[in-house]
Amino acid sequence: SRQRARLSRGGLTPTQLNRAKMLIDANLNGQLTLTDIATECGLSSSYFARAFKMSTGGTPHRWLAQRRIEKAIDLLKNSQLSIKEIACACGFSDQAHFTRAFGEAKGVPPAAWRRNAPPAPTIGLYPISTKFRSAK
């Protein structure tokens, strides 16, 4: 319909969106600028920022912050890295910044989240059960 066409105009192409997301994910340390990502997508910074928001519902900065928290959760669950090491690995300026951002996003500090997180699933530690084999 006409309204749907109007709403979809101005966003990134699927290729541009995938490229932008891959660049952000590969540079969670924050060394990549908005201009760098826009240039990789063949756009000006201002157009890229508007188009990214139209395509994702959030700003590139918000998306970067969310991806940093998601990476931190993965590291909290699946590594023995210290909170300080995780903060560094996820691009936070320091442990205090990480703790603040994580607390705002998840409602608890990262150390408390780690203590209360369910254990990561273990694979291959138990023999395969014969209980579910089909009868011949």
SULRADA-V732258 format. One record per residue. N is the residue number from 1. RES is the residue in three letters. SS is DSSP state (a for helix, b for strand, c for the rest). PSI is psi in degrees with one decimal (NA if undefined). OMEGA is omega in radians with two decimals (* if undefined). Layout:
# SULRADA-V732258
n=N res=RES ss=SS psi=PSI omega=OMEGA
n=N res=RES ss=SS psi=PSI omega=OMEGA
This chain:
# SULRADA-V732258
n=1 res=SER ss=c psi=168.3 omega=-3.11
n=2 res=ARG ss=a psi=-42.5 omega=-3.14
n=3 res=GLN ss=a psi=-41.4 omega=3.13
n=4 res=ARG ss=a psi=-41.1 omega=3.11
n=5 res=ALA ss=a psi=-39.9 omega=3.13
n=6 res=ARG ss=a psi=-39.4 omega=-3.13
n=7 res=LEU ss=a psi=-32.7 omega=-3.07
n=8 res=SER ss=a psi=-16.1 omega=3.10
n=9 res=ARG ss=c psi=141.3 omega=3.03
n=10 res=GLY ss=c psi=-10.3 omega=3.10
n=11 res=GLY ss=c psi=177.1 omega=3.09
n=12 res=LEU ss=c psi=152.7 omega=3.00
n=13 res=THR ss=c psi=159.3 omega=3.09
n=14 res=PRO ss=a psi=-38.2 omega=3.12
n=15 res=THR ss=a psi=-45.7 omega=3.12
n=16 res=GLN ss=a psi=-42.9 omega=-3.13
n=17 res=LEU ss=a psi=-45.2 omega=3.11
n=18 res=ASN ss=a psi=-41.5 omega=3.13
n=19 res=ARG ss=a psi=-45.8 omega=3.14
n=20 res=ALA ss=a psi=-45.5 omega=-3.14
n=21 res=LYS ss=a psi=-40.8 omega=3.12
n=22 res=MET ss=a psi=-41.6 omega=3.12
n=23 res=LEU ss=a psi=-44.0 omega=3.13
n=24 res=ILE ss=a psi=-47.2 omega=-3.13
n=25 res=ASP ss=a psi=-37.3 omega=-3.12
n=26 res=ALA ss=a psi=-10.7 omega=-3.08
n=27 res=ASN ss=c psi=48.0 omega=-3.13
n=28 res=LEU ss=c psi=-14.3 omega=3.13
n=29 res=ASN ss=c psi=-7.2 omega=3.06
n=30 res=GLY ss=c psi=10.6 omega=-3.13
n=31 res=GLN ss=c psi=-16.7 omega=3.14
n=32 res=LEU ss=c psi=132.9 omega=-3.14
n=33 res=THR ss=c psi=164.9 omega=3.06
n=34 res=LEU ss=a psi=-40.0 omega=3.13
n=35 res=THR ss=a psi=-40.4 omega=3.11
n=36 res=ASP ss=a psi=-46.8 omega=-3.11
n=37 res=ILE ss=a psi=-44.6 omega=3.13
n=38 res=ALA ss=a psi=-43.2 omega=3.13
n=39 res=THR ss=a psi=-42.8 omega=3.11
n=40 res=GLU ss=a psi=-27.7 omega=3.12
n=41 res=CYS ss=c psi=-0.1 omega=3.12
n=42 res=GLY ss=c psi=29.4 omega=-3.08
n=43 res=LEU ss=c psi=162.7 omega=2.99
n=44 res=SER ss=c psi=159.9 omega=-3.14
n=45 res=SER ss=a psi=-45.7 omega=-3.07
n=46 res=SER ss=a psi=-41.7 omega=3.12
n=47 res=TYR ss=a psi=-42.4 omega=3.13
n=48 res=PHE ss=a psi=-46.5 omega=-3.12
n=49 res=ALA ss=a psi=-44.4 omega=3.12
n=50 res=ARG ss=a psi=-44.3 omega=-3.11
n=51 res=ALA ss=a psi=-39.4 omega=3.11
n=52 res=PHE ss=a psi=-44.5 omega=-3.14
n=53 res=LYS ss=a psi=-39.8 omega=3.10
n=54 res=MET ss=a psi=-36.3 omega=-3.08
n=55 res=SER ss=a psi=-31.8 omega=-3.02
n=56 res=THR ss=a psi=-17.0 omega=-3.08
n=57 res=GLY ss=c psi=-1.2 omega=3.14
n=58 res=GLY ss=c psi=164.8 omega=-3.14
n=59 res=THR ss=c psi=160.1 omega=3.06
n=60 res=PRO ss=a psi=-37.2 omega=3.13
n=61 res=HIS ss=a psi=-43.3 omega=3.13
n=62 res=ARG ss=a psi=-40.4 omega=-3.13
n=63 res=TRP ss=a psi=-42.0 omega=3.09
n=64 res=LEU ss=a psi=-45.4 omega=-3.14
n=65 res=ALA ss=a psi=-42.1 omega=3.13
n=66 res=GLN ss=a psi=-41.9 omega=3.13
n=67 res=ARG ss=a psi=-36.2 omega=3.09
n=68 res=ARG ss=a psi=-42.5 omega=3.12
n=69 res=ILE ss=a psi=-41.9 omega=3.12
n=70 res=GLU ss=a psi=-41.5 omega=3.10
n=71 res=LYS ss=a psi=-40.5 omega=3.12
n=72 res=ALA ss=a psi=-41.6 omega=3.11
n=73 res=ILE ss=a psi=-44.0 omega=3.11
n=74 res=ASP ss=a psi=-44.9 omega=-3.14
n=75 res=LEU ss=a psi=-36.2 omega=3.09
n=76 res=LEU ss=a psi=-38.8 omega=-3.13
n=77 res=LYS ss=a psi=-41.3 omega=-2.87
n=78 res=ASN ss=a psi=15.7 omega=3.10
n=79 res=SER ss=c psi=167.8 omega=3.06
n=80 res=GLN ss=c psi=14.3 omega=3.14
n=81 res=LEU ss=c psi=148.6 omega=3.08
n=82 res=SER ss=c psi=165.0 omega=3.10
n=83 res=ILE ss=a psi=-40.7 omega=3.13
n=84 res=LYS ss=a psi=-42.9 omega=3.13
n=85 res=GLU ss=a psi=-38.7 omega=3.10
n=86 res=ILE ss=a psi=-41.7 omega=3.10
n=87 res=ALA ss=a psi=-45.9 omega=-3.14
n=88 res=CYS ss=a psi=-45.1 omega=-3.11
n=89 res=ALA ss=a psi=-26.0 omega=-3.09
n=90 res=CYS ss=c psi=4.7 omega=3.04
n=91 res=GLY ss=c psi=14.0 omega=3.08
n=92 res=PHE ss=c psi=148.6 omega=-3.06
n=93 res=SER ss=c psi=-32.4 omega=3.08
n=94 res=ASP ss=c psi=178.1 omega=-3.09
n=95 res=GLN ss=a psi=-38.0 omega=-3.13
n=96 res=ALA ss=a psi=-42.1 omega=3.11
n=97 res=HIS ss=a psi=-44.7 omega=3.11
n=98 res=PHE ss=a psi=-47.3 omega=-3.11
n=99 res=THR ss=a psi=-42.1 omega=3.11
n=100 res=ARG ss=a psi=-50.4 omega=-3.11
n=101 res=ALA ss=a psi=-42.0 omega=3.14
n=102 res=PHE ss=a psi=-43.6 omega=3.12
n=103 res=GLY ss=a psi=-40.6 omega=3.09
n=104 res=GLU ss=a psi=-39.2 omega=-3.09
n=105 res=ALA ss=a psi=-37.8 omega=-2.99
n=106 res=LYS ss=a psi=-8.5 omega=3.09
n=107 res=GLY ss=c psi=-5.5 omega=3.10
n=108 res=VAL ss=c psi=154.3 omega=3.07
n=109 res=PRO ss=c psi=157.9 omega=-3.08
n=110 res=PRO ss=a psi=-37.4 omega=-3.14
n=111 res=ALA ss=a psi=-42.1 omega=3.11
n=112 res=ALA ss=a psi=-39.1 omega=3.11
n=113 res=TRP ss=a psi=-43.3 omega=-3.13
n=114 res=ARG ss=a psi=-43.0 omega=-3.14
n=115 res=ARG ss=a psi=-34.1 omega=-3.05
n=116 res=ASN ss=a psi=-2.2 omega=-3.11
n=117 res=ALA ss=c psi=143.8 omega=3.06
n=118 res=PRO ss=c psi=147.5 omega=-3.12
n=119 res=PRO ss=c psi=148.8 omega=3.10
n=120 res=ALA ss=c psi=143.5 omega=-3.14
n=121 res=PRO ss=c psi=142.5 omega=3.09
n=122 res=THR ss=c psi=139.4 omega=-3.08
n=123 res=ILE ss=c psi=137.5 omega=3.03
n=124 res=GLY ss=c psi=10.0 omega=-3.12
n=125 res=LEU ss=c psi=-15.8 omega=-3.08
n=126 res=TYR ss=c psi=145.5 omega=3.12
n=127 res=PRO ss=c psi=151.7 omega=3.11
n=128 res=ILE ss=c psi=132.6 omega=-3.12
n=129 res=SER ss=c psi=142.0 omega=3.07
n=130 res=THR ss=c psi=-5.3 omega=-3.08
n=131 res=LYS ss=c psi=-33.3 omega=-3.03
n=132 res=PHE ss=c psi=9.6 omega=3.10
n=133 res=ARG ss=c psi=143.1 omega=-3.14
n=134 res=SER ss=c psi=145.2 omega=3.13
n=135 res=ALA ss=c psi=146.3 omega=3.14
n=136 res=LYS ss=c psi=NA omega=*
